[in-house]
Amino acid sequence: YKVKNEVPGSSEPSERAGKSDGYCSRILRAQGTRNEGYNEFRLRVEGDPENYQPGSTYRVTLYASSPAYFRGFTLIALREGREGDKEEDYAGNFQIIDEEDTQFMINCPPAVTESTPRRRTRIQVFWTAPPSSSGCVTLKASIVQKRIIYFQDEGSLTKRMCEKESLYGETTEKPLLDCCACGTAKYRVTFYGNWSEKVHPKDYPRRANHWSAIIGASHSKNYVLWEYGGYASEGIKKVAELGSPVSMEEEIRQKGDDVLTVIKMKAQWPAWQPLNVRAAPSAEFSVDRTRHLMSFLTMLGPSPDWNVGLSAEDLCTKECGWAQRVVQDMIPWDAGTDNGVTYESPNKPTVPQEKIRPLTSLDHPQSPFYDPEGGAITPVARVVVERIARKGEQCNVVPDNVDDIVADIAQEEKEEDDTPETCIYSNWSPWSACSSATCDKGKRMRQRMLKAQLDLSVPCPHTQDFEPCMGPGCSDEEGSTCTMSEWITWSPCSMSCGMGLRSRERYVKQFPDDGSVCTLPTEENEKCIVNEECTPNSCLVTEWGEWDSCSATCGLGMKRRERMVKMPPPDGSICGAEVLEVEKCMMPECHTIPCMLSPWSDWSDCSVTCGKGMRTRQRVLKSPVELGECTEDLEQVEKCMLPECPTDCMVSEWTEWSECNKSCGKGHMIRTRMVKLEPQFGGDSCPETVQRKKCKIRKCNRGGGQGQVNSDEKKRRKEAREKRRSKQGGCKMRPWSSWTDCTKLCGGGIQERLMTAKKRLKSAQLPSCKDRKEIRACNVYPC
């Protein structure tokens, strides 16, 4: 980086020369003139975090406050206490965002510098934090303005961050390459969506908001479902753009022994509902020593290709045990397959495909997550992974605590339901009262009804179920006790000015054994104050509109009504009145009838004979129509690719004919045309690109009339020109000039050269003393 090494007044020149063999030490010592307290330049990490999450990616911005600017810069990330003399002194990895603005330094690859020196006020790069146990990191920038370098060890051009400590006990470090735990563990993953109009109001899609079906797996280190900096597979693309998990599940199942459990949860329409209306979706999965990582994803819809999820979450601890609980707040990430910037942007494929990256608040002004200050995006979801059981001999170094033992005892695995698919039942009725009113053992019963038997050759099991019980107050555990989840974080305040309300929720994890109603609250509200000194805004609103129809056709759903703002507050602020009301609605009981389907047929032939086409496959509905409508797909369509279609050569139109290459007598003219597209995949070859034809302007003078006496005399003297020219007069010609540059770089052009008179005598007016010109073809090969 020559500018830095040639700065006048730079201190310690002999030391720099003596230590120039260090890895990047010359860059670090080329500090030049310092200006203490100079704060017109600033280095900022998006969200201004004090700590970094190992493996997470951050946007780093270097900018100058107006009217300042800079021409060049250097940006590095060093481990604390390191000098930068060795490659291992550097922490994390930078990623270039704009190659026209930034590049990696040639003589110091971990550093980022400018692509071309010019006036600029801002540059941005991504920085991926180092893995766990890397300690504290210092990001440093140097600024080149004319011939002065500003390089601050403290202040606005330096950012120090340390590794973020775990907040949830035995959470994992990503990723442990090898697991030393024994036995297996069973987990429950629960997904709490927090993407709502209340929390993310900008351009929130009211009509179609949803989370797609969740798809994932517990797997080994040899399989990567998705990761930041990687490319989305076809399965990831289908989830990210269409919300379809089908291809992703096929990809997962093809991994064989690298996958232990496929994780699936249903889609959620709408994206958010109170937890006392709709329980948070959850799924159970297992891990073992080989397959101890867990990954999943779900699409945030509608969106171009935005998702949330976990990537390779390691549930094996360093102490050779299984993590008891992992909690992660989630921000959306971009799959790199669509260029949209808003929720409902039209489809615009990203070509070429880009790498998976987290969304940021500075991506685009039209983005619903945009923040001109570059603040952190409010999480759209939270995922909780809880260990519910362990099997087999354990070998954890740290002894089990009481919570570990209780969790294992309380969550004995239930026997698998052996009900045949051909037997259609109603739901179980509530348990009856115990047959014993005392502390003697009795029985209680529940029933279900056989609604349909699709295959008479397959018997349907019992419709009654019994279990032992005792009279009230005799159970070892209090039967009326509810087990509740932890409270979800408080919602934002309902008012942007003055006093408002905020709320938080929790859900029932386990209802009382005696079947009684859980009376503990699932929602809490409290007052909140935003900006005490402001005057609460006032606005006029219309009457409430009619209620919408219920969102469900059967069972529990939601309905809503709206009203409009007639007059906004005079100060231009946001109206604080509620304009949307939502409440529960109950429809007739749902009767879900499973579909009996045949296996999928083989894929049809591709719809084209070459290039890209489509193919289909079908299956048949086998269950009787009387049982109800089946909503499963009976046909699938996917893309197919055959060898590319032949492409013939394409050429441009002919150019105009050139001038004749002779000034008298016989000569030739040429014309050319360019190759616009070379033949591909066996297409027709290219025709000729240069044509010549004869030309004859006039006969060269060899004798003649009265008006050409002098010319005839010159022609007669031509054989002894040099001798006669000195005696009888005439002209001397200069040698031929060099050929001019070709008029075209390819596809056929023209060159010419000249011969001019060097000395004109008395006979200078003769035609033979005129300047001469020759023309020839050049660069006739195709473009």
C-alpha positions as a printed Julia matrix, in Angstrom:
783×3 Matrix{Float64}:
   0.0     0.0     0.0
   2.46    2.6    -1.33
   0.67    5.73   -0.21
   1.11    4.73    3.4
   4.82    3.99    3.1
   5.64    7.32    1.45
   3.87    9.7     3.81
   6.17   12.63    4.74
   6.77   12.99    8.43
   5.98    9.36    9.18
   7.77    8.34   12.35
  10.34    5.56   12.76
  11.35    5.05    9.12
  14.33    2.92   10.06
  12.16    0.66   12.23
   9.71    0.14    9.37
  12.47   -0.76    7.01
  13.96   -3.17    9.47
  10.7    -4.99   10.16
   9.21   -5.06    6.68
   9.37   -8.84    6.55
   6.45   -9.21    9.02
   3.17  -10.65    7.74
   1.31   -7.33    7.53
   3.39   -5.36   10.0
   4.32   -2.74    7.43
   0.65   -1.81    7.16
   0.24   -1.55   10.91
   3.3     0.63   11.42
   2.52    3.0     8.54
   0.55    5.31   10.75
   1.89    8.63    9.48
   0.67   11.84   11.07
  -1.73   11.3    13.94
  -4.45   13.73   14.86
  -5.68   13.03   18.38
  -9.39   13.5    18.89
 -10.06   13.7    15.17
 -13.61   12.36   14.94
 -14.84   13.32   11.46
 -14.13    9.71   10.47
 -15.9     6.82   12.16
 -15.82    3.02   12.08
 -19.19    1.47   12.95
 -20.48   -2.09   13.34
 -24.19   -2.4    12.57
 -26.27   -2.3    15.74
 -23.29   -1.0    17.76
 -22.88   -4.32   19.62
 -20.55   -4.55   22.59
 -20.1    -8.29   22.03
 -20.02  -10.52   18.96
 -21.79  -13.84   18.45
 -19.26  -16.44   17.2
 -19.83  -17.2    13.53
 -22.35  -14.36   13.05
 -22.0   -11.85   10.2
 -22.02   -8.06   10.76
 -22.08   -5.09    8.4
 -19.09   -2.79    9.01
 -19.25    0.82    7.78
 -16.43    3.36    7.51
 -17.68    6.88    6.84
 -16.78   10.56    6.95
 -19.01   13.29    8.34
 -19.77   16.12    5.88
 -17.82   17.96    4.51
 -14.94   15.55    5.17
 -13.98   12.8     2.75
 -11.21   10.26    2.28
  -9.35    8.84   -0.73
  -8.06    5.54    0.65
  -8.38    3.33    3.69
  -7.25    0.09    5.31
  -9.48   -2.1     7.52
  -8.23   -4.99    9.69
  -9.52   -7.2    12.54
  -6.92   -8.29   15.11
  -7.09  -10.6    18.08
  -6.51   -8.64   21.26
  -2.85   -8.31   22.18
  -1.58   -9.46   18.76
   0.8    -7.47   16.56
  -0.35   -8.68   13.14
   2.99  -10.28   12.21
   1.4   -13.7    11.6
  -1.71  -14.93    9.85
  -3.19  -16.35   13.07
  -3.15  -12.82   14.6
  -6.19  -11.91   12.5
  -9.75  -12.62   13.62
 -12.77  -13.49   11.5
 -13.14  -12.89    7.77
 -14.14   -9.87    5.71
 -16.47  -10.21    2.7
 -16.5    -7.7    -0.14
 -19.88   -6.08   -0.87
 -18.94   -3.81   -3.81
 -15.86   -4.82   -5.82
 -15.76   -1.4    -7.5
 -15.24    0.18   -4.1
 -13.28   -2.33   -2.01
 -10.82   -5.2    -2.43
  -8.5    -7.38   -0.34
  -5.01   -5.94    0.0
  -2.51   -7.73   -2.25
   0.42   -7.74    0.18
  -1.77   -8.3     3.27
  -4.72  -10.59    2.35
  -6.67  -10.32    5.66
  -6.93   -6.53    5.22
  -9.45   -4.64    3.08
  -8.54   -1.52    1.11
  -9.91    0.68   -1.69
 -10.16   -0.61   -5.27
  -9.23    2.77   -6.77
  -8.08    5.94   -4.98
 -10.82    8.56   -5.29
 -12.9    10.85   -3.13
 -15.46    8.9    -1.07
 -17.49    9.4     2.1
 -18.56    5.82    2.92
 -17.6     2.18    2.34
 -19.21   -1.02    3.62
 -18.05   -4.64    4.02
 -19.33   -7.73    5.84
 -17.3    -9.21    8.69
 -17.93  -12.75    9.96
 -16.94  -13.18   13.61
 -14.41  -15.9    14.52
 -15.44  -19.2    16.14
 -16.03  -19.61   19.86
 -13.15  -19.17   22.34
 -11.42  -16.58   20.13
 -11.47  -13.92   22.85
 -11.73  -10.18   22.24
 -11.26   -8.64   18.79
 -10.29   -5.13   17.71
 -11.44   -3.7    14.36
  -9.09   -0.91   13.21
  -9.28    1.47   10.29
  -6.78    3.87    8.77
  -7.9     6.78    6.6
  -5.87    8.35    3.77
  -6.78   11.95    3.01
  -4.38   13.51    0.51
  -1.01   12.69    2.06
  -2.1    12.38    5.69
  -3.01    9.09    7.35
  -5.27    9.03   10.39
  -4.91    5.8    12.36
  -6.38    5.72   15.86
  -5.67    3.04   18.43
  -8.56    4.42   20.44
 -11.59    6.46   19.49
 -13.84    6.58   16.44
 -11.64    4.52   14.09
 -11.32    1.54   16.45
 -14.03   -0.88   17.63
 -13.35   -3.46   20.37
 -15.75   -6.4    20.82
 -15.54   -9.49   23.0
 -17.24  -12.83   22.57
 -20.86  -12.94   23.7
 -21.34  -15.1    26.79
 -24.03  -17.76   26.78
 -27.34  -16.63   28.3
 -29.01  -19.99   28.65
 -26.83  -22.3    30.71
 -25.77  -25.34   28.73
 -26.17  -23.8    25.31
 -23.82  -25.04   22.68
 -20.74  -23.65   21.01
 -20.91  -23.79   17.21
 -19.88  -26.19   16.07
 -18.17  -28.88   18.11
 -16.49  -30.95   15.45
 -16.6   -34.1    17.55
 -19.08  -35.07   20.26
 -18.03  -37.08   23.32
 -21.51  -37.56   24.85
 -22.95  -41.05   25.35
 -26.39  -42.5    24.76
 -29.08  -40.45   23.04
 -31.18  -37.46   23.97
 -34.66  -36.41   22.96
 -35.6   -32.75   22.47
 -38.65  -30.64   21.82
 -38.22  -27.58   19.6
 -40.92  -24.88   19.91
 -41.28  -21.97   17.49
 -42.7   -18.65   18.77
 -43.45  -16.29   15.87
 -43.24  -12.62   16.81
 -43.75  -11.2    13.29
 -46.87   -9.09   13.6
 -48.22   -5.72   12.56
 -47.8    -4.49   16.11
 -44.07   -5.29   16.29
 -43.16   -4.77   12.58
 -45.71   -2.23   11.31
 -43.92   -1.02    8.14
 -45.7    -2.4     5.03
 -46.97   -5.38    7.03
 -48.96   -7.68    4.67
 -52.3    -7.93    6.43
 -54.09  -10.37    4.13
 -51.55  -13.1     3.43
 -49.05  -13.12    6.3
 -47.97  -16.59    7.41
 -45.08  -18.87    8.35
 -44.51  -21.76    5.97
 -44.3   -25.36    7.15
 -41.12  -25.83    9.19
 -38.64  -28.39    7.85
 -35.33  -29.51    9.35
 -33.36  -32.41   10.78
 -30.95  -33.61   13.43
 -27.82  -34.52   11.52
 -24.06  -35.09   11.48
 -21.31  -32.59   10.68
 -21.08  -34.1     7.18
 -24.39  -32.56    6.13
 -25.16  -28.83    5.95
 -28.81  -27.87    5.39
 -27.96  -24.17    5.09
 -25.33  -21.75    6.39
 -24.36  -18.11    6.08
 -21.92  -17.68    3.2
 -23.14  -20.85    1.47
 -25.45  -21.24   -1.51
 -29.09  -22.34   -1.23
 -29.86  -25.82   -2.57
 -32.92  -26.41   -4.75
 -34.81  -27.57   -1.65
 -33.88  -24.4     0.27
 -34.93  -22.32   -2.76
 -38.38  -23.99   -2.84
 -38.89  -23.23    0.87
 -37.54  -19.66    0.57
 -39.56  -18.64   -2.51
 -42.66  -20.85   -2.41
 -42.88  -22.05    1.19
 -42.89  -25.66   -0.04
 -40.96  -28.2     2.11
 -41.4   -31.16   -0.29
 -38.07  -30.91   -2.14
 -36.23  -30.05    1.07
 -37.59  -33.17    2.78
 -36.5   -35.29   -0.2
 -32.98  -33.81    0.02
 -32.83  -34.56    3.75
 -34.02  -38.16    3.39
 -31.43  -38.78    0.66
 -28.64  -38.14    3.19
 -29.16  -41.59    4.75
 -27.17  -42.22    7.92
 -26.11  -38.54    8.2
 -29.69  -37.75    9.36
 -31.28  -39.14   12.54
 -34.66  -37.34   12.69
 -36.61  -35.28   10.15
 -38.2   -32.28   11.89
 -41.56  -31.06   10.56
 -44.19  -28.58   11.81
 -47.33  -27.27   10.14
 -47.65  -23.87    8.47
 -49.18  -21.03   10.52
 -51.93  -18.84    9.01
 -51.95  -16.03   10.0
 -48.36  -15.54   11.13
 -49.28  -14.37   14.63
 -52.09  -15.19   17.04
 -52.21  -14.98   20.85
 -50.9   -18.11   22.54
 -54.19  -18.65   24.36
 -55.86  -18.89   20.92
 -53.28  -20.96   19.06
 -50.51  -22.95   20.72
 -46.98  -22.45   19.45
 -46.01  -25.25   17.01
 -43.48  -27.79   18.26
 -41.82  -31.04   17.21
 -39.69  -33.68   18.89
 -36.42  -35.08   17.62
 -33.47  -37.16   18.84
 -29.67  -36.76   18.72
 -26.74  -39.09   19.31
 -22.94  -38.84   19.36
 -22.66  -38.81   15.56
 -25.75  -36.77   14.71
 -25.68  -34.09   17.37
 -26.44  -31.01   15.22
 -29.91  -29.56   14.57
 -30.97  -27.31   11.68
 -34.33  -26.04   10.41
 -35.88  -23.19    8.44
 -39.26  -21.64    7.68
 -40.28  -18.98    5.16
 -41.64  -15.64    6.25
 -44.48  -15.14    3.77
 -45.14  -13.33    1.62
 -41.55  -12.39    0.87
 -39.01  -12.65   -2.0
 -36.82  -15.35   -0.36
 -36.67  -14.5     3.34
 -36.48  -17.13    6.09
 -35.54  -17.74    9.69
 -33.98  -20.84   11.2
 -31.11  -22.48   13.02
 -28.02  -23.79   11.26
 -26.0   -26.65   12.77
 -27.03  -25.9    16.39
 -24.79  -28.21   18.44
 -26.59  -29.89   21.35
 -23.5   -31.75   22.57
 -21.6   -29.95   25.35
 -17.87  -29.81   26.02
 -18.53  -31.75   29.23
 -19.7   -34.78   27.18
 -23.34  -34.18   28.07
 -26.5   -33.0    26.29
 -27.56  -29.34   26.47
 -30.67  -28.91   28.6
 -32.07  -25.74   27.01
 -31.24  -23.46   24.05
 -33.07  -20.19   23.34
 -32.42  -18.09   20.22
 -34.04  -14.87   19.0
 -34.18  -14.88   15.21
 -33.84  -12.27   12.48
 -34.63  -13.03    8.83
 -32.0   -14.08    6.28
 -31.9   -13.84    2.5
 -31.51  -17.08    0.48
 -29.79  -15.25   -2.4
 -32.22  -16.5    -5.08
 -34.57  -13.5    -5.58
 -33.83   -9.76   -5.88
 -37.01   -8.45   -4.22
 -36.7    -5.83   -1.46
 -40.28   -5.73   -0.09
 -42.7    -8.35    1.2
 -44.69   -8.46   -2.04
 -42.03   -7.61   -4.63
 -42.62   -9.31   -8.02
 -40.47  -12.37   -8.72
 -37.05  -11.37  -10.01
 -34.5   -14.21   -9.89
 -30.98  -13.33   -8.72
 -28.58  -14.21  -11.57
 -26.03  -15.39  -10.75
 -27.25  -16.8    -7.45
 -25.83  -15.04   -4.38
 -24.73  -16.42   -1.02
 -27.06  -16.76    1.97
 -26.73  -13.7     4.25
 -28.61  -12.09    7.14
 -30.9    -9.17    6.32
 -29.79   -5.83    7.75
 -31.51   -2.54    8.45
 -29.47   -0.8     5.73
 -30.18   -3.14    2.8
 -32.62   -0.91    0.89
 -34.76    2.15    1.75
 -37.91    0.27    0.64
 -37.17   -2.73    2.86
 -39.69   -3.21    5.71
 -36.71   -3.55    8.08
 -34.94   -0.36    6.89
 -33.45    1.95    9.51
 -31.34    4.9     8.31
 -29.42    4.75   11.59
 -28.42    1.13   10.95
 -29.91   -0.22   14.17
 -30.46   -3.91   14.83
 -33.54   -5.58   13.33
 -36.19   -6.48   15.92
 -36.37  -10.31   16.1
 -39.29  -11.85   14.2
 -39.29  -15.13   16.13
 -37.84  -17.02   19.05
 -37.03  -20.72   19.12
 -36.72  -22.78   22.29
 -35.05  -26.2    22.27
 -35.61  -28.19   25.49
 -34.27  -31.59   26.4
 -37.14  -33.86   27.44
 -35.47  -37.27   27.87
 -32.2   -39.21   27.74
 -31.72  -42.88   26.93
 -28.8   -45.21   27.44
 -25.78  -44.87   29.68
 -24.58  -41.28   30.02
 -20.97  -40.17   30.41
 -21.21  -36.44   31.11
 -18.3   -35.12   33.18
 -20.5   -32.73   35.22
 -22.85  -34.69   37.56
 -26.59  -34.48   36.88
 -28.49  -31.9    38.88
 -32.04  -32.28   40.19
 -33.55  -30.72   37.04
 -31.78  -33.32   34.85
 -33.11  -36.24   36.88
 -36.67  -34.9    37.14
 -36.79  -34.16   33.41
 -35.78  -37.71   32.53
 -38.31  -39.28   34.9
 -41.19  -36.99   33.96
 -40.83  -37.5    30.23
 -40.96  -41.24   29.75
 -41.56  -41.95   26.12
 -45.12  -42.86   25.25
 -45.92  -46.04   23.42
 -46.41  -45.57   19.7
 -50.0   -45.38   18.5
 -50.72  -48.62   16.63
 -54.03  -47.41   15.19
 -54.24  -48.48   11.5
 -54.62  -45.72    8.92
 -57.81  -47.41    7.68
 -59.62  -46.77   10.99
 -61.2   -43.32   11.33
 -62.05  -42.3    14.93
 -63.5   -39.29   16.67
 -61.4   -37.52   19.32
 -61.2   -39.11   22.81
 -63.82  -37.88   25.26
 -62.68  -36.3    28.57
 -61.78  -38.75   31.36
 -64.71  -39.79   33.55
 -64.73  -39.29   37.31
 -62.73  -41.88   39.29
 -64.75  -44.94   40.38
 -63.24  -44.53   43.87
 -64.21  -41.61   46.06
 -61.6   -42.6    48.67
 -57.88  -43.2    48.58
 -58.45  -46.78   47.4
 -57.44  -47.45   43.82
 -60.17  -47.12   41.23
 -60.51  -46.66   37.49
 -61.56  -43.92   35.14
 -62.56  -44.24   31.5
 -62.64  -42.33   28.25
 -64.26  -43.24   24.92
 -64.02  -42.57   21.2
 -66.29  -43.45   18.29
 -65.36  -45.5    15.2
 -66.53  -43.25   12.32
 -65.33  -45.3     9.33
 -63.52  -48.59    8.59
 -61.94  -48.22    5.15
 -60.61  -51.77    4.95
 -62.86  -54.47    6.47
 -59.98  -56.98    6.47
 -58.04  -54.83    8.96
 -59.58  -54.88   12.48
 -59.94  -51.58   14.35
 -58.71  -51.59   17.99
 -60.71  -50.75   21.11
 -62.83  -47.64   21.45
 -62.52  -47.46   25.25
 -59.48  -46.67   27.37
 -59.04  -47.21   31.15
 -56.39  -46.06   33.63
 -55.97  -46.37   37.43
 -56.93  -43.43   39.66
 -57.66  -42.47   43.28
 -60.18  -40.17   44.91
 -59.68  -36.38   45.11
 -56.72  -35.27   47.22
 -55.09  -38.73   47.26
 -52.65  -38.28   44.33
 -48.97  -37.97   45.1
 -48.96  -34.91   42.86
 -51.53  -32.18   43.12
 -53.87  -32.94   40.24
 -55.07  -29.39   39.75
 -51.61  -27.91   39.19
 -50.91  -26.27   35.83
 -47.42  -26.34   34.3
 -46.8   -23.03   32.56
 -44.12  -21.88   30.11
 -41.92  -18.87   30.79
 -43.26  -15.42   29.9
 -42.52  -14.21   26.34
 -40.77  -10.79   26.2
 -42.91   -7.65   26.6
 -44.46   -6.22   23.43
 -43.61   -2.62   22.37
 -45.61    0.13   24.09
 -49.0     0.79   22.42
 -48.31    4.55   22.35
 -45.44    6.4    20.75
 -46.05    9.36   23.03
 -47.21    9.47   26.65
 -48.76    6.57   28.55
 -49.82    3.34   26.87
 -49.98   -0.4    27.49
 -47.7    -3.32   26.76
 -48.38   -7.02   27.15
 -46.67  -10.37   27.38
 -47.89  -13.96   27.11
 -47.21  -17.52   28.16
 -48.9   -20.83   27.44
 -50.0   -23.97   29.28
 -47.34  -26.66   28.92
 -49.35  -29.32   30.81
 -52.97  -29.25   31.92
 -54.08  -30.71   35.3
 -54.31  -34.5    35.43
 -57.87  -34.35   36.76
 -59.06  -32.61   33.59
 -59.95  -29.36   35.38
 -59.54  -25.95   33.74
 -56.23  -24.16   34.2
 -56.95  -20.86   35.95
 -53.49  -19.31   35.83
 -53.3   -16.22   33.58
 -51.73  -16.6    30.12
 -51.47  -12.86   29.45
 -50.28   -9.86   31.48
 -50.66   -6.15   30.75
 -48.93   -3.19   32.34
 -48.7     0.53   31.76
 -45.75    2.01   29.89
 -44.62    5.57   29.28
 -42.8     6.77   26.16
 -41.29   10.27   26.23
 -42.98   11.79   29.31
 -42.47   15.37   28.07
 -44.45   14.95   24.82
 -48.12   15.79   24.38
 -50.17   12.71   23.44
 -51.48   13.02   19.9
 -55.17   13.23   19.13
 -56.96   12.25   15.96
 -60.45   11.64   14.59
 -61.48    8.13   13.49
 -64.56    6.65   11.76
 -67.02    4.18   13.29
 -66.0     0.52   13.35
 -66.76   -1.43   10.18
 -68.52   -4.79   10.02
 -66.73   -7.9    11.3
 -64.98  -10.01    8.64
 -66.03  -13.63    8.24
 -64.31  -16.14   10.51
 -60.83  -17.19    9.34
 -61.68  -20.86    9.96
 -64.36  -22.96    8.29
 -64.5   -25.25   11.31
 -63.23  -25.11   14.87
 -61.62  -22.02   16.43
 -60.69  -19.05   14.21
 -60.32  -15.27   14.25
 -62.36  -12.4    12.87
 -61.44   -8.74   12.54
 -62.89   -5.3    11.89
 -61.3    -1.97   11.01
 -61.88    1.74   11.08
 -60.19    4.64    9.29
 -58.33    7.74   10.48
 -60.43   10.76    9.38
 -58.05   13.43   10.64
 -54.43   12.77   11.74
 -52.86   14.65   14.66
 -52.04   18.29   13.8
 -48.37   17.8    14.7
 -47.96   15.17   11.96
 -47.33   12.31   14.39
 -48.85    8.82   14.19
 -52.45    8.48   15.35
 -52.57    6.62   18.67
 -56.13    5.31   18.3
 -56.66    1.64   17.57
 -57.78    1.04   13.96
 -57.91   -2.77   14.06
 -59.77   -5.16   16.38
 -59.37   -8.94   16.4
 -61.41  -11.49   18.36
 -61.96  -15.25   18.47
 -64.78  -16.97   16.61
 -66.04  -20.56   16.85
 -67.29  -22.6    13.9
 -68.75  -26.17   13.91
 -66.41  -28.94   15.05
 -63.83  -29.99   12.47
 -63.91  -33.58   11.2
 -60.59  -34.31    9.6
 -60.69  -37.22    7.18
 -57.29  -38.55    6.14
 -56.8   -39.15    2.42
 -56.04  -42.67    1.21
 -53.75  -42.15   -1.79
 -51.94  -44.4    -4.21
 -48.13  -44.12   -4.55
 -46.82  -41.48   -6.96
 -46.51  -42.62  -10.6
 -43.21  -42.42  -12.45
 -42.25  -39.0   -13.81
 -43.46  -38.32  -17.34
 -41.1   -37.56  -20.21
 -39.75  -34.03  -20.35
 -42.06  -31.66  -22.27
 -39.25  -30.61  -24.63
 -36.66  -32.45  -26.72
 -33.84  -30.08  -25.77
 -33.17  -27.37  -23.18
 -35.43  -26.64  -20.17
 -38.91  -28.13  -19.85
 -41.37  -29.57  -17.34
 -42.4   -33.08  -16.28
 -45.29  -34.35  -14.16
 -46.37  -37.28  -12.0
 -49.76  -38.23  -10.57
 -51.41  -40.27   -7.84
 -54.99  -41.45   -7.34
 -57.47  -40.86   -4.48
 -58.45  -44.26   -3.04
 -60.67  -43.29   -0.09
 -64.46  -43.04   -0.76
 -65.82  -39.64   -1.78
 -68.51  -39.88    0.9
 -65.89  -39.37    3.63
 -65.27  -35.81    2.54
 -63.14  -33.73    0.25
 -59.39  -34.52    0.09
 -57.16  -31.47   -0.24
 -53.89  -33.3    -0.93
 -52.18  -32.65   -4.29
 -52.86  -35.33   -6.89
 -50.29  -34.0    -9.37
 -46.76  -32.64   -9.03
 -44.82  -30.62  -11.61
 -41.06  -30.02  -11.68
 -38.48  -28.65  -14.07
 -36.37  -30.94  -16.27
 -33.24  -30.31  -18.33
 -32.18  -32.07  -21.56
 -29.06  -31.37  -23.66
 -28.96  -27.78  -24.88
 -30.72  -26.97  -28.17
 -28.45  -26.3   -31.22
 -27.79  -22.61  -31.82
 -26.9   -21.46  -35.35
 -24.29  -18.81  -36.06
 -25.63  -15.26  -36.36
 -23.89  -12.51  -38.38
 -24.52   -8.81  -38.85
 -25.47   -7.07  -42.11
 -22.72   -6.35  -44.68
 -20.91   -3.03  -44.42
 -20.75   -0.65  -47.38
 -18.14   -1.46  -50.06
 -14.76    0.19  -49.4
 -13.07    2.52  -51.89
 -11.09    0.93  -54.71
  -7.54    0.21  -53.62
  -6.1     1.59  -56.9
  -6.33    5.12  -58.28
  -6.2     3.86  -61.87
  -6.3     0.54  -63.61
  -7.67   -2.66  -62.06
  -8.07   -2.97  -58.28
 -10.5    -4.39  -55.74
 -13.0    -3.3   -53.07
 -13.95   -5.17  -49.88
 -16.9    -5.33  -47.47
 -17.19   -7.14  -44.13
 -19.72   -8.35  -41.57
 -19.34   -9.38  -37.89
 -20.13  -12.62  -36.08
 -22.78  -11.74  -33.48
 -23.2   -15.26  -32.03
 -20.89  -18.22  -32.43
 -22.57  -21.59  -33.22
 -23.2   -23.73  -30.13
 -24.22  -27.33  -29.44
 -23.92  -28.45  -33.08
 -25.59  -25.45  -34.74
 -24.83  -24.25  -38.3
 -21.31  -22.85  -38.76
 -20.62  -19.21  -39.65
 -20.65  -18.04  -43.32
 -17.87  -15.86  -44.82
 -17.3   -12.51  -43.16
 -15.18  -10.78  -45.89
 -16.06  -10.32  -49.6
 -13.94   -8.82  -52.4
 -14.91   -7.62  -55.89
 -12.98   -6.13  -58.75
 -13.03   -2.43  -59.54
 -11.68   -0.31  -62.41
 -11.79    3.44  -62.07
 -10.07    4.52  -65.34
  -7.25    3.44  -67.56
  -3.83    4.56  -66.55
  -2.57    7.25  -69.02
  -0.14    5.87  -71.59
  -0.42    8.4   -74.44
  -2.82   10.94  -75.54
  -4.46   14.13  -76.34
  -3.49   17.77  -76.42
  -4.38   18.39  -72.8
  -1.95   15.84  -71.49
   1.34   16.66  -73.23
   3.25   17.17  -70.02
   1.8    13.93  -68.59
   2.85   11.99  -71.68
   6.34   13.41  -71.4
   6.54   12.22  -67.8
   5.41    8.74  -68.74
   8.04    8.53  -71.44
  10.68    9.54  -68.91
   9.53    7.0   -66.28
  12.13    4.32  -67.07
  15.01    6.71  -66.41
  13.25    8.88  -63.81
  16.12    9.6   -61.47
  18.48   10.61  -64.28
  15.98   12.73  -66.25
  14.33   14.28  -63.23
  17.48   16.25  -62.39
  17.73   17.55  -65.98
  14.14   18.09  -67.14
  12.31   18.8   -63.85
   9.47   16.83  -62.09
   9.1    15.75  -58.4
  10.63   13.56  -55.76
   8.27   11.33  -53.68
   8.63   10.44  -50.01
   8.67    6.73  -49.09
   5.33    5.04  -48.29
   4.03    5.91  -44.8
   3.26    3.17  -42.24
  -0.12    1.47  -42.48
  -2.77    3.19  -40.34
  -4.51    1.36  -37.46
  -7.25   -1.02  -38.57
 -10.7     0.58  -38.45
 -12.07   -2.49  -36.6
 -10.62   -4.81  -33.97
 -12.31   -7.85  -35.53
 -14.85   -8.83  -38.18
 -13.03   -7.11  -41.13
 -11.69   -3.55  -41.27
  -9.54   -1.32  -43.55
  -5.99    0.09  -43.41
  -4.43    2.67  -45.69
  -1.02    4.27  -46.34
   0.11    7.42  -48.23
   2.99    8.55  -50.45
   3.43   12.34  -50.65
   5.6    14.59  -52.84
   8.92   15.44  -51.23
  10.06   18.1   -53.72
   8.05   19.7   -56.54
   9.95   21.28  -59.5
   8.63   23.0   -62.57
   6.58   20.01  -63.51
   4.94   19.76  -60.06
   1.55   20.23  -61.62
   1.82   16.86  -63.37
  -0.67   14.22  -62.21
   2.24   11.93  -61.37
   3.24   14.29  -58.57
  -0.08   13.92  -56.75
  -0.19   12.16  -53.36
  -0.86    8.44  -53.64
  -2.96    6.17  -51.41
  -3.19    2.36  -51.02
  -5.94    0.4   -49.17
  -5.98   -3.17  -47.8
  -8.21   -5.37  -45.63
  -7.3    -6.16  -41.99
  -8.55   -8.07  -38.89
 -10.8   -10.28  -40.99
 -11.18  -12.95  -38.28
 -14.62  -13.16  -36.58
 -15.29  -11.37  -33.29
